[in-house]
């Protein structure tokens, strides 16, 4: 495993009289003023803090939502992202090449380490049939979906340090519902038991742009076979977009899934299942996500029972969040998590694609890609905040 320690912590205090606090820790600083001490000072100073997860001049970091994020024991967090050479141009400032990597935090997102695990998604492994016998309930379990000549998946039992796979989803896409379609899934799953897992995916007709339709698949035999369960959004494939689901379980039978929506605009909708995924219906609209292809949702169910949805609005050039106190039926006012994005010379508001987790102490951690005046090359950032102080 190739590892690099990242030691920059940047915190902004938000309020009527905004005050900024910047703490820079490096490996050369004395031990008494090291990375953990800097993070602790920052945490005490700000109800909302912004941390640089990883960034490097000359490199473009992006799309955590496409890669996945995981949390164990309410404290250890791993987030995936794409790392490519930086080239300023219209659209994404990302050159071809690069690879998918992970960043890991052992202190709830305050400090981070870059990891490039062996046998991960860009290491050229040959997709093989799933052997089954997967223990989805293992305490160190993680799963990462990846599109490469079809959909495939990797699994880990040690919190993403070593990976097994890639494995095929058996004959899932041979189901009659998917005739003529391709799988466009990212990583979204709910573990139901050691052998049982829900996997939330999407499919579309090839060469029809981003007109996906979200669906639920399930394995009940430890990943040996996978079966289609239900479509989530009602529109036929090829007419609109329902993609990149972010799903939480409310009860034994109730699920709520937020979808990225498009055509003619971009927005986020929430759908609900009251029969454990067998059927779905529209529940509410969360928010618009602006132009420039919008943004996907990151949904979490909080310890107090509320839902939180984080997202970017590229027209407003802000990272935002909303809470729901009724399982997604209605949503409160927008909370501005961050509004200091710096566009490039092409005026492209290319940012967001968040993932969201809640720590054991109740604080939320949203991870996304971002650029600022001080750090103009796109980097992975994390915003950490207390949901009890931002109602």
C-alpha positions as CSV (number, residue, x, y, z in Angstrom):
1,X,0.0,0.0,0.0
2,X,1.3,3.4,-1.0
3,X,0.6,6.1,1.7
4,X,1.0,9.8,2.1
5,X,0.1,12.0,5.1
6,X,-1.8,15.2,4.5
7,X,-1.5,17.7,7.3
8,X,-3.4,20.8,6.2
9,X,-6.5,21.9,8.3
10,X,-8.5,24.9,7.2
11,X,-11.4,26.1,9.2
12,X,-13.9,28.9,8.6
13,X,-16.2,30.1,11.3
14,X,-19.6,31.0,9.9
15,X,-21.9,33.6,11.4
16,X,-23.2,37.1,11.1
17,X,-19.7,38.4,11.7
18,X,-17.6,35.9,9.8
19,X,-14.2,35.3,11.2
20,X,-11.6,33.0,9.6
21,X,-9.1,30.8,11.3
22,X,-6.4,29.0,9.3
23,X,-4.2,26.4,10.8
24,X,-1.4,24.9,8.8
25,X,0.4,21.9,10.2
26,X,3.3,20.2,8.5
27,X,5.4,17.2,9.2
28,X,8.3,19.6,10.2
29,X,6.4,21.3,13.0
30,X,7.1,20.4,16.6
31,X,5.2,17.5,18.2
32,X,3.5,19.8,20.6
33,X,1.9,21.6,17.6
34,X,1.2,18.6,15.4
35,X,-1.7,17.7,13.2
36,X,-4.0,16.4,15.9
37,X,-3.4,19.5,18.1
38,X,-4.2,21.8,15.2
39,X,-7.4,19.8,14.5
40,X,-8.5,20.0,18.1
41,X,-8.0,23.8,18.2
42,X,-9.9,24.2,15.0
43,X,-12.8,22.0,16.3
44,X,-13.1,24.1,19.4
45,X,-13.1,27.3,17.4
46,X,-15.8,26.6,14.8
47,X,-19.4,25.2,14.7
48,X,-18.7,24.5,11.0
49,X,-15.2,23.6,9.9
50,X,-13.7,22.9,6.5
51,X,-10.8,20.5,6.2
52,X,-8.7,19.7,3.2
53,X,-8.8,15.9,2.8
54,X,-6.4,15.9,-0.1
55,X,-5.1,18.3,-2.6
56,X,-1.9,18.8,-4.6
57,X,-0.9,21.5,-7.1
58,X,-1.1,20.1,-10.6
59,X,-3.6,17.4,-9.7
60,X,-7.4,17.4,-10.1
61,X,-9.3,15.6,-7.3
62,X,-13.0,14.9,-7.9
63,X,-16.3,13.0,-7.6
64,X,-16.5,11.3,-4.1
65,X,-20.2,10.5,-5.0
66,X,-19.0,8.3,-7.8
67,X,-16.5,6.5,-5.6
68,X,-18.0,5.9,-2.2
69,X,-17.5,6.7,1.5
70,X,-17.6,4.4,4.6
71,X,-17.6,4.9,8.3
72,X,-16.8,2.4,11.1
73,X,-17.2,2.7,14.8
74,X,-18.5,6.2,14.3
75,X,-14.9,7.5,13.9
76,X,-12.9,5.9,11.1
77,X,-13.8,7.2,7.7
78,X,-12.7,6.3,4.2
79,X,-13.7,8.3,1.1
80,X,-12.9,7.4,-2.5
81,X,-12.2,9.9,-5.2
82,X,-10.6,10.3,-8.7
83,X,-7.1,11.7,-8.9
84,X,-6.0,13.0,-12.3
85,X,-3.5,15.5,-13.8
86,X,-4.9,19.1,-13.7
87,X,-5.4,20.9,-17.0
88,X,-7.5,24.0,-17.0
89,X,-10.0,23.8,-19.8
90,X,-13.7,24.1,-20.4
91,X,-15.6,21.5,-18.3
92,X,-13.7,19.4,-15.9
93,X,-10.1,20.5,-15.4
94,X,-9.0,16.8,-15.4
95,X,-6.7,15.3,-18.0
96,X,-7.0,11.7,-19.1
97,X,-5.4,9.0,-17.0
98,X,-5.1,9.1,-13.3
99,X,-6.7,6.6,-10.9
100,X,-9.2,6.1,-8.1
101,X,-7.7,6.3,-4.6
102,X,-8.9,6.5,-1.0
103,X,-8.4,9.0,1.9
104,X,-8.7,7.7,5.4
105,X,-9.3,9.5,8.7
106,X,-9.0,7.9,12.1
107,X,-10.3,10.9,14.0
108,X,-13.7,11.6,12.5
109,X,-12.5,13.6,9.5
110,X,-10.2,16.0,11.3
111,X,-7.0,14.7,9.7
112,X,-6.5,12.5,6.7
113,X,-4.1,10.1,5.0
114,X,-4.0,9.3,1.3
115,X,-4.0,5.6,0.4
116,X,-3.6,3.8,-2.9
117,X,-4.7,0.2,-2.0
118,X,-3.5,-2.8,-4.0
119,X,-6.0,-4.6,-6.2
120,X,-8.3,-1.6,-6.2
121,X,-10.5,-0.4,-9.1
122,X,-7.9,0.9,-11.5
123,X,-5.3,-1.9,-11.0
124,X,-6.4,-3.8,-14.1
125,X,-7.9,-6.9,-12.4
126,X,-9.9,-9.3,-14.5
127,X,-13.6,-9.6,-13.6
128,X,-14.6,-13.1,-12.4
129,X,-17.8,-14.6,-11.2
130,X,-18.6,-13.9,-7.6
131,X,-17.7,-16.8,-5.4
132,X,-20.5,-16.1,-3.0
133,X,-19.9,-16.6,0.7
134,X,-19.6,-12.8,1.3
135,X,-20.3,-11.7,4.9
136,X,-21.9,-8.4,4.4
137,X,-22.3,-8.0,8.2
138,X,-18.6,-8.3,8.9
139,X,-17.5,-5.3,11.1
140,X,-14.8,-4.3,8.6
141,X,-16.9,-4.8,5.5
142,X,-16.9,-2.3,2.6
143,X,-18.1,-2.7,-1.0
144,X,-17.2,-0.6,-4.0
145,X,-19.1,-0.7,-7.3
146,X,-17.2,0.2,-10.5
147,X,-18.1,0.5,-14.1
148,X,-15.5,-1.0,-16.5
149,X,-16.8,-2.9,-19.5
150,X,-20.0,-3.5,-17.5
151,X,-20.7,-3.2,-13.8
152,X,-18.5,-5.1,-11.2
153,X,-17.7,-4.8,-7.5
154,X,-14.9,-5.1,-5.0
155,X,-15.2,-6.1,-1.3
156,X,-13.0,-5.5,1.7
157,X,-13.0,-7.0,5.2
158,X,-10.4,-4.7,6.7
159,X,-12.0,-1.3,6.2
160,X,-10.8,-0.8,2.7
161,X,-7.1,-1.5,3.2
162,X,-7.1,-4.6,1.1
163,X,-9.7,-5.5,-1.6
164,X,-11.0,-8.7,-3.2
165,X,-12.4,-8.8,-6.7
166,X,-13.5,-7.5,-9.2
167,X,-16.6,-9.7,-9.3
168,X,-19.4,-9.7,-11.7
169,X,-23.1,-9.3,-10.6
170,X,-23.8,-12.8,-12.0
171,X,-26.6,-12.6,-14.6
172,X,-28.4,-9.6,-13.0
173,X,-28.4,-7.6,-16.3
174,X,-30.0,-10.6,-18.1
175,X,-33.3,-9.9,-16.4
176,X,-36.0,-9.0,-18.9
177,X,-36.4,-5.6,-17.4
178,X,-32.9,-4.7,-18.6
179,X,-33.1,-5.8,-22.2
180,X,-31.0,-3.4,-24.2
181,X,-29.8,-1.5,-21.2
182,X,-26.5,-0.8,-19.5
183,X,-25.9,-0.6,-15.8
184,X,-24.7,2.9,-14.6
185,X,-24.5,2.3,-10.9
186,X,-22.4,4.0,-8.3
187,X,-22.0,2.7,-4.8
188,X,-25.1,2.6,-2.6
189,X,-26.1,-0.4,-0.5
190,X,-27.8,-1.4,2.7
191,X,-26.8,-4.5,4.6
192,X,-29.7,-6.6,5.7
193,X,-27.8,-9.5,7.2
194,X,-24.7,-11.6,6.7
195,X,-26.0,-13.1,3.4
196,X,-28.5,-10.4,2.5
197,X,-27.8,-7.0,0.9
198,X,-29.8,-4.4,-1.0
199,X,-27.8,-2.6,-3.8
200,X,-29.3,0.5,-5.3
201,X,-28.4,1.0,-9.0
202,X,-29.4,2.6,-12.3
203,X,-29.7,1.6,-15.9
204,X,-30.1,3.4,-19.2
205,X,-30.1,2.8,-23.0
206,X,-26.7,3.2,-24.5
207,X,-26.0,6.4,-26.3
208,X,-28.9,8.3,-24.7
209,X,-27.0,10.6,-22.5
210,X,-27.9,10.7,-18.8
211,X,-31.4,9.4,-19.0
212,X,-31.0,6.7,-16.3
213,X,-33.7,5.0,-14.2
214,X,-32.9,3.9,-10.6
215,X,-33.6,0.4,-9.4
216,X,-33.1,-1.9,-6.5
217,X,-31.3,-5.3,-6.7
218,X,-30.8,-7.8,-3.9
219,X,-28.6,-10.8,-3.0
220,X,-29.8,-13.3,-0.4
221,X,-27.0,-15.8,-0.8
222,X,-23.9,-13.9,0.1
223,X,-23.3,-12.4,-3.4
224,X,-23.6,-15.6,-5.4
225,X,-26.6,-14.3,-7.3
226,X,-28.3,-10.9,-7.6
227,X,-31.9,-10.3,-8.5
228,X,-33.9,-7.4,-9.7
229,X,-36.4,-6.2,-7.1
230,X,-38.1,-3.0,-8.3
231,X,-37.7,0.3,-10.2
232,X,-37.6,3.4,-7.9
233,X,-38.6,6.3,-10.1
234,X,-41.7,5.7,-12.3
235,X,-40.6,7.2,-15.6
236,X,-39.6,4.8,-18.4
237,X,-36.0,4.4,-19.2
238,X,-34.8,7.0,-21.7
239,X,-37.3,9.8,-20.8
240,X,-35.8,11.5,-17.8
241,X,-33.1,10.9,-15.2
242,X,-33.3,9.1,-11.9
243,X,-29.8,8.2,-10.9
244,X,-27.2,8.0,-8.1
245,X,-29.5,6.9,-5.3
246,X,-28.6,7.7,-1.8
247,X,-30.7,5.5,0.5
248,X,-31.4,5.0,4.2
249,X,-33.5,2.5,6.2
250,X,-36.2,4.0,8.4
251,X,-37.6,0.8,9.8
252,X,-37.8,-2.9,8.9
253,X,-40.2,-2.1,6.1
254,X,-39.6,1.6,5.2
255,X,-36.8,2.9,3.0
256,X,-36.2,6.4,1.7
257,X,-34.0,7.0,-1.3
258,X,-32.9,10.4,-2.7
259,X,-32.3,10.5,-6.5
260,X,-30.4,12.8,-8.8
261,X,-33.0,14.2,-11.3
262,X,-32.7,15.9,-14.7
263,X,-34.6,17.1,-17.7
264,X,-35.4,19.8,-18.3
265,X,-33.7,21.1,-15.1
266,X,-31.6,19.5,-12.3
267,X,-33.0,18.7,-8.9
268,X,-33.2,16.1,-6.1
269,X,-36.3,14.0,-5.4
270,X,-37.0,11.6,-2.6
271,X,-38.9,8.3,-3.0
272,X,-40.2,6.0,-0.3
273,X,-40.9,2.3,0.0
274,X,-43.2,1.0,2.7
275,X,-42.8,-2.7,1.8
276,X,-39.0,-3.1,2.1
277,X,-38.2,-2.2,-1.4
278,X,-40.9,-4.1,-3.3
279,X,-42.5,-0.9,-4.6
280,X,-41.8,2.8,-4.5
281,X,-43.6,6.1,-4.7
282,X,-42.7,9.8,-4.9
283,X,-42.4,11.5,-1.5
284,X,-41.0,15.0,-1.9
285,X,-38.7,17.3,-3.8
286,X,-35.6,18.2,-1.7
287,X,-34.1,21.1,-3.7
288,X,-32.8,22.3,-7.1
289,X,-29.2,21.7,-7.8
290,X,-28.6,24.4,-10.5
291,X,-27.1,24.3,-13.9
292,X,-24.0,22.7,-15.3
293,X,-25.5,19.2,-14.8
294,X,-26.5,19.8,-11.2
295,X,-25.3,17.5,-8.3
296,X,-26.3,14.2,-6.7
297,X,-27.7,13.9,-3.2
298,X,-25.9,12.6,-0.1
299,X,-28.5,11.3,2.4
300,X,-28.0,10.3,6.0
301,X,-30.4,9.3,8.8
302,X,-29.2,11.0,12.0
303,X,-29.1,9.6,15.5
304,X,-32.1,11.8,16.5
305,X,-34.2,10.4,13.7
306,X,-34.0,13.4,11.3
307,X,-32.8,13.0,7.7
308,X,-30.1,15.2,6.3
309,X,-29.5,15.7,2.6
310,X,-26.3,17.5,1.4
311,X,-25.8,18.6,-2.1
312,X,-24.2,21.3,-4.3
313,X,-26.0,24.0,-6.3
314,X,-23.8,25.0,-9.1
315,X,-25.8,28.0,-10.1
316,X,-25.6,29.4,-6.5
317,X,-22.0,28.1,-6.2
318,X,-22.7,26.7,-2.8
319,X,-22.6,23.5,-0.8
320,X,-25.9,23.2,1.0
321,X,-27.9,20.9,3.3
322,X,-31.5,20.4,4.4
323,X,-33.1,18.5,7.3
324,X,-36.3,16.6,7.4
325,X,-38.1,15.7,10.7
326,X,-40.8,13.5,9.1
327,X,-38.7,10.9,7.2
328,X,-38.4,13.0,4.1
329,X,-42.0,14.1,3.6
330,X,-41.0,17.7,4.0
331,X,-37.7,19.6,4.2
332,X,-36.6,22.7,6.1
333,X,-34.7,25.7,4.9
334,X,-31.4,25.4,3.1
335,X,-28.3,25.6,5.3
336,X,-25.2,27.1,3.6
337,X,-22.3,24.8,4.4
338,X,-19.9,26.6,2.1
339,X,-19.9,29.5,-0.4
340,X,-16.3,30.4,-1.2
341,X,-15.9,28.4,-4.4
342,X,-13.5,30.0,-6.9
343,X,-14.3,29.4,-10.6
344,X,-11.6,29.0,-13.2
345,X,-11.0,31.2,-16.2
346,X,-13.8,29.4,-18.1
347,X,-16.3,30.3,-15.3
348,X,-17.1,26.6,-14.7
349,X,-18.7,25.9,-11.3
350,X,-17.3,22.3,-11.2
351,X,-17.7,21.1,-7.6
352,X,-19.7,19.0,-5.2
353,X,-20.6,15.3,-5.6
354,X,-20.8,14.8,-1.8
355,X,-20.8,11.8,0.5
356,X,-22.2,12.2,4.0
357,X,-21.6,10.3,7.3
358,X,-22.4,11.0,11.0
359,X,-19.7,10.5,13.7
360,X,-20.3,8.9,17.0
361,X,-20.4,12.3,18.7
362,X,-23.2,13.4,16.4
363,X,-21.3,15.7,14.1
364,X,-21.8,15.3,10.4
365,X,-19.0,15.0,7.8
366,X,-19.7,15.9,4.2
367,X,-16.9,15.1,1.7
368,X,-16.9,16.7,-1.8
369,X,-14.6,18.3,-4.4
370,X,-13.9,22.1,-4.3
371,X,-11.6,24.9,-5.3
372,X,-10.9,28.2,-3.6
373,X,-8.8,31.3,-4.2
374,X,-6.1,30.0,-1.9
375,X,-6.3,26.4,-3.4
376,X,-7.5,26.9,-7.0
377,X,-6.8,23.3,-8.2
378,X,-9.7,21.1,-7.3
379,X,-9.2,19.2,-4.1
380,X,-11.2,17.0,-1.8
381,X,-12.6,18.9,1.1
382,X,-14.7,17.9,4.2
383,X,-17.2,20.1,6.0
384,X,-17.8,19.0,9.6
385,X,-20.7,20.5,11.6
386,X,-23.1,19.9,14.5
387,X,-26.6,19.3,13.3
388,X,-28.0,20.5,16.6
389,X,-26.5,23.9,16.1
390,X,-27.6,24.3,12.5
391,X,-31.3,23.6,12.6
